[in-house]
Amino acid sequence: MTAVSNKTQKPLSVPLPGGKTLHLGPGKTGQISAKAAEDLRLKKLVDAGEIELDDDPRPAPGPGAGKRGRGFMVGHTSGSGNRRSGDR
C-alpha cells in the first residue's frame, strides 16, 4: 500500500484508476494501491506539490505488535431508543 498525504490547506479529490476518487481533507492521509500510485494524474499532483506519496507507510512489526485495542469511537453512542421531546 502507498500513503497519499494532502499537503494543501484545502480538501482534495484525488482521481484513481477505475473511475474511483479518494477524498482527502487538509493535511489528511489515505492509502491507495501501489498500482494506483503509478497513475499519471497522481504524478501531476505530486509534481504540483499538492500531494505526497509514501511507499509502504506501515511500521515494521515489533514487540507487542497486534495488541492494540479498540480506541474511542466517535459517532454512535448507546442510550435509550426514543429521544423525542415535547408534549404527547
URVEN-V109349 format. One line per field, one symbol per residue. phi: phi as a letter, one per 30 degrees, with the letter a starting at -180 (. if undefined). A space follows every 10 residues. Layout:
phi: ???
//
This chain:
phi: .bdccdcccb dbccdbeiic bccbdeidbb bbdddddddd ddddddddid bbcbdhdddd dbeidicdcd ddcdkdbdld dcbdcjdc
//
